[in-house]
């Protein structure tokens, strides 16, 4: 027998299942609006963050298991008269759109853009979209025919009570001497510069005894080896799952945090001096009440270009973040303020419409290309960087 209305969260996992959007999914589920929501994770691996949640379902995926995965999705969706689906990446979105084509129930399908740069290579057609960052929201709202789509800006994705109550004690970290600096970053090409800037900050503090700790899973081992050879031995690397599965639990043990995206928000909510990289500086900049809105537009990503900023070597070591800043962050990102926004989004959502034939072909090509990029070593190390370079060259012409 079909139930009336069901909310379903979906994601696709290639790697270890650890990252900002997994924690955001977990946090959004804490909103009363999403009580009794089902979670479907597709992919090669299970996320350690999601698999512990109630009403979690994992669907194993590979190109050989494609039809089986689609049929599994249909089975999950067909038992409800109405379904509100939120896909937290484009891969689950493409698969869900395919699965919904032959279903006759009332479906509203939303893609959630969890930060990151604006699309450059390809992005599937969307009717309903939630953006975490103003940078992404402005990009999509200014595209042709955006007035015919449901596009919402909802940055709320952090539960302060949960963050503060889950702080952990760690002997190894607590016994470190002097000022403690934390940099949370996956260790790979994407965040290599961020780690280097964190080390540069430590080196500038010549008159202060300080320790730099990097918490992050190793995404590219060659980058890890390169960083260890460049940076001196006085950096502590914490790469085990004990630390990486929920690095936010250790923030309270540090004096300064270098964060991006969700990590910056969590640090600010714990009232820590929080520094982030910006596009037009080779130094980190301190987040304060004057630049919060501007930095939040780009999701604290390092893509923001600022006209005025405080460089990290002018740091006031004893400075405590203002109460005004804390209240601004709570208002902007707290999940408690999201119920009305999500209710409004679903009320305005367009009914599911299948991709056209051309879009389905493009989606299939992009999806297969992405699988090879993520799971094939030869493709990811040689062909993908070549295609990326060619694409960048074409865009400059």
C-alpha positions in Angstrom: 0.0 0.0 0.0 1.3 3.5 -0.9 2.0 6.1 1.7 1.0 9.7 1.0 4.1 11.9 0.9 7.7 10.9 1.3 10.9 13.0 1.4 14.0 11.2 0.1 17.6 12.3 0.1 20.0 10.8 -2.5 23.7 10.9 -3.2 26.3 9.0 -5.2 29.6 7.9 -3.7 32.8 7.2 -5.7 35.4 7.3 -2.9 35.4 7.2 0.9 32.1 9.0 1.5 33.6 11.7 3.7 33.1 15.3 2.9 31.1 18.4 3.4 27.9 17.4 1.6 27.6 14.2 3.6 27.6 16.2 6.8 25.2 18.7 5.3 22.8 15.9 4.5 23.0 14.6 8.0 22.4 18.1 9.4 19.5 19.0 7.2 17.8 15.8 8.4 17.7 17.4 11.8 15.2 20.0 10.6 11.7 19.1 11.7 10.5 19.5 8.1 12.5 16.4 7.1 11.5 14.2 9.9 11.0 10.6 8.7 13.1 11.1 5.5 14.5 8.1 3.6 18.2 8.2 2.6 19.4 6.4 -0.6 23.1 6.2 -1.3 24.2 4.9 -4.6 27.8 4.1 -5.6 30.9 2.1 -5.1 31.2 2.5 -1.3 29.1 3.3 1.7 29.6 6.6 3.5 30.5 6.1 7.2 28.5 9.3 7.9 25.3 8.2 6.2 25.2 4.4 6.9 24.7 5.0 10.6 21.5 7.0 10.0 17.9 5.7 10.3 16.1 4.7 7.1 19.3 4.4 5.2 19.4 2.2 2.0 22.5 1.5 0.0 22.4 0.5 -3.7 25.6 -0.9 -5.1 26.5 0.7 -8.4 28.9 0.0 -11.3 28.4 0.3 -15.0 27.7 -3.4 -15.1 25.0 -3.1 -12.4 23.4 0.0 -14.0 20.0 -1.6 -14.9 19.8 -3.4 -11.5 20.5 -0.1 -9.7 17.8 1.7 -11.7 15.2 -1.0 -11.0 16.2 -0.8 -7.3 15.5 3.0 -7.3 12.1 2.4 -9.0 11.1 -0.1 -6.3 12.0 2.5 -3.6 10.1 5.3 -5.2 7.0 3.5 -6.4 5.7 2.7 -2.9 4.7 6.4 -2.3 1.9 8.5 -3.9 4.0 11.6 -3.7 7.8 11.9 -3.5 10.0 14.9 -2.8 13.5 13.9 -3.9 16.6 15.9 -3.1 19.8 14.8 -4.9 23.0 16.1 -3.4 25.2 15.6 -6.5 24.6 15.5 -10.3 25.4 11.7 -10.5 22.5 10.6 -8.3 20.4 13.3 -10.0 21.0 11.8 -13.4 20.2 8.3 -12.2 17.1 9.4 -10.4 15.8 11.2 -13.4 16.2 8.1 -15.4 14.5 5.9 -12.8 11.5 8.3 -12.6 10.7 8.2 -16.3 8.4 5.2 -16.1 6.8 6.0 -12.8 3.3 7.5 -12.5 3.3 8.9 -9.0 3.6 12.5 -8.1 7.3 13.4 -8.1 9.2 16.6 -7.4 13.0 16.2 -8.1 15.4 18.8 -6.8 19.2 19.0 -7.3 21.1 20.4 -4.4 24.3 22.3 -5.4 26.4 22.0 -2.3 28.8 24.8 -3.1 31.8 24.3 -5.4 32.6 26.4 -8.5 30.0 27.2 -11.1 29.7 24.7 -13.9 32.3 24.9 -16.7 32.2 21.6 -18.5 28.6 20.3 -18.3 25.6 20.5 -16.1 22.3 18.6 -16.6 19.1 20.4 -17.2 17.3 21.4 -13.9 13.8 22.4 -13.0 14.3 22.6 -9.3 17.5 23.6 -7.6 18.7 24.4 -4.1 22.0 26.3 -3.8 24.1 26.5 -0.6 26.1 29.5 -1.9 25.1 32.9 -3.3 27.8 32.4 -5.9 26.0 29.4 -7.4 22.5 30.9 -6.9 23.4 34.1 -8.9 24.9 31.9 -11.7 21.7 29.9 -12.2 19.2 32.7 -11.5 20.8 34.7 -14.3 20.6 32.0 -16.9 18.0 32.0 -19.6 14.5 30.9 -18.6 15.4 30.8 -14.9 12.1 32.5 -14.2 10.4 29.2 -15.3 12.4 27.2 -12.8 12.3 26.8 -9.0 15.7 28.0 -7.7 16.2 28.6 -4.0 19.1 29.9 -2.0 19.2 27.9 1.3 22.7 28.1 3.0 21.3 26.7 6.3 23.1 23.3 6.9 24.7 23.3 10.3 23.3 22.2 13.7 25.2 24.2 16.3 23.9 22.2 19.3 25.1 19.0 17.7 28.6 20.5 16.9 29.1 21.8 20.4 27.9 18.7 22.2 30.0 16.3 20.1 33.4 17.9 20.8 36.0 15.3 21.8 39.1 15.2 24.0 42.3 13.9 22.5 45.4 13.4 24.5 47.8 13.6 21.6 46.4 17.0 20.5 46.0 18.4 24.0 49.7 17.6 24.8 50.9 19.6 21.9 52.8 22.7 23.0 52.0 26.4 22.3 49.5 27.9 19.9 47.6 25.1 18.1 46.6 25.7 14.4 44.3 23.3 12.6 43.8 22.9 8.9 41.0 20.6 7.8 41.6 19.5 4.2 41.5 16.4 2.0 45.1 15.8 0.9 45.1 16.1 -2.9 45.6 18.7 -5.7 42.3 20.5 -4.8 43.4 21.6 -1.4 47.2 21.6 -1.7 47.4 25.4 -1.8 45.3 25.7 1.3 47.7 23.4 3.2 50.7 25.3 1.9 49.1 28.6 3.1 48.4 27.1 6.5 52.1 26.2 6.8 53.1 29.7 5.6 51.0 31.1 8.4 52.8 29.0 11.0 56.2 30.1 9.6 55.2 33.8 9.9 54.6 33.4 13.6 58.3 33.5 14.4 57.8 34.9 17.9 55.2 32.3 18.9 55.6 28.7 19.8 53.0 27.0 17.6 52.0 23.6 16.2 50.3 23.0 12.8 48.0 20.0 12.5 46.5 18.8 9.2 43.4 16.6 9.5 42.4 15.0 6.2 42.1 11.8 4.3 44.7 11.1 1.6 43.1 11.5 -1.8 46.3 11.5 -3.8 49.2 9.8 -2.2 51.7 11.6 -4.6 50.5 15.0 -3.4 50.9 13.9 0.2 54.5 12.8 -0.4 55.2 16.1 -2.2 53.8 18.1 0.6 55.8 16.2 3.2 59.0 16.9 1.2 58.2 20.6 0.9 57.0 21.2 4.4 59.3 20.7 7.4 58.9 17.9 9.9 57.2 20.1 12.4 53.8 19.5 10.9 51.5 16.8 12.4 49.4 14.8 9.9 46.3 13.1 11.2 45.0 11.0 8.3 43.4 8.0 10.0 39.6 7.6 10.0 39.5 8.2 13.7 40.1 11.9 12.9 38.9 12.3 9.3 35.4 10.9 9.6 34.3 13.8 11.7 37.2 16.4 12.1 34.8 19.0 13.5 34.8 17.1 16.8 38.4 18.2 17.5 38.0 21.9 16.7 37.7 23.0 20.3 41.2 21.7 21.0 42.7 24.4 18.7 43.2 28.1 18.8 43.1 28.9 15.1 41.3 27.1 12.3 42.0 27.3 8.6 38.8 26.1 6.9 36.8 26.3 3.7 33.2 25.5 3.0 31.4 23.8 5.8 34.5 23.5 7.9 34.8 27.3 8.1 31.1 27.6 9.2 31.6 24.9 11.9 34.7 26.7 13.2 32.9 30.1 13.3 30.0 28.5 15.2 32.5 27.2 17.8 33.8 30.8 18.1 37.3 30.2 16.8 39.5 32.6 14.9 38.9 31.3 11.4 41.1 32.0 8.4 40.4 31.1 4.8 42.2 31.5 1.5 41.0 34.0 -1.0 41.6 34.3 -4.7 43.7 37.5 -4.9 46.1 36.9 -2.0 48.9 34.6 -1.1 48.0 34.9 2.5 45.0 33.7 4.5 42.4 36.2 5.6 40.5 36.4 8.9 36.7 36.0 8.8 35.0 38.8 10.7 31.6 40.6 10.8 32.7 43.0 8.1 33.7 40.4 5.4 31.4 37.5 6.5 28.7 38.2 3.9 31.2 38.6 1.1 33.1 35.5 1.9 29.9 33.5 2.4 28.8 34.3 -1.1 31.6 32.0 -2.4 31.0 29.4 0.3 34.3 30.3 2.0 35.9 28.5 -0.9 39.0 30.5 -1.8 37.4 31.7 -5.1 36.4 35.1 -3.6 38.2 38.2 -4.8 38.3 40.9 -2.1 39.2 44.5 -2.3 40.1 44.8 1.4 41.3 42.0 3.6 43.4 41.4 6.7 46.4 39.3 5.9 47.3 36.5 8.3 50.7 37.9 9.4 48.8 40.7 11.1 47.0 38.3 13.3 45.9 39.3 16.8 46.7 36.1 18.6 44.5 37.0 21.7 41.6 38.3 19.7 38.3 36.6 20.5 35.6 36.6 17.7 32.9 39.1 18.4 29.4 38.1 19.6 28.0 39.9 16.6 29.9 37.6 14.2 28.6 34.5 16.0 25.0 35.7 15.8 25.4 36.5 12.1 26.8 33.0 11.4 24.0 31.4 13.4 21.3 33.4 11.5 22.9 32.6 8.1 23.7 28.9 8.5 21.7 27.4 11.4 19.4 24.5 10.3 16.8 25.8 12.8 16.1 28.6 10.3 15.6 26.3 7.3 12.1 24.9 7.8 10.2 27.8 6.2 12.7 27.9 3.3 12.4 24.2 2.4 8.7 24.3 2.8 8.6 27.3 0.4 10.9 25.5 -2.0 8.8 22.4 -2.2 5.6 24.4 -2.5 7.1 26.1 -5.6 8.7 23.0 -7.1 7.9 22.0 -10.7 6.6 18.5 -11.2 9.0 16.0 -12.5 9.7 16.1 -16.3 12.0 13.7 -18.0 15.1 14.9 -19.8 14.7 15.2 -23.5 16.4 12.7 -25.8 19.4 15.0 -26.5 19.9 15.7 -22.8 19.7 12.0 -22.0 22.4 11.3 -24.5 24.6 14.1 -23.0 23.9 12.9 -19.5 24.9 9.3 -20.4 28.2 10.5 -22.0 29.0 12.7 -19.0 28.1 10.0 -16.5 30.3 7.4 -18.1 33.1 9.9 -18.6 32.9 10.7 -14.8 33.0 7.1 -13.8 36.1 6.6 -15.9 37.6 9.8 -14.5 37.0 8.6 -10.9 37.7 4.9 -11.2 40.2 4.5 -13.9 43.8 5.5 -13.0 45.0 5.9 -16.6 42.1 8.1 -17.5 42.2 10.2 -14.3 46.0 10.9 -14.6 46.4 11.4 -18.3 43.2 11.8 -20.4 41.1 13.9 -17.9 43.8 16.6 -17.3 44.3 16.8 -21.1 40.5 17.3 -21.7 40.4 19.9 -18.9 43.3 21.8 -20.4 41.7 21.8 -23.9 38.3 22.9 -22.4 40.0 25.9 -20.6 41.9 26.8 -23.8 38.6 26.8 -25.8 36.9 29.1 -23.2 39.7 31.7 -23.6 39.2 32.0 -27.3 
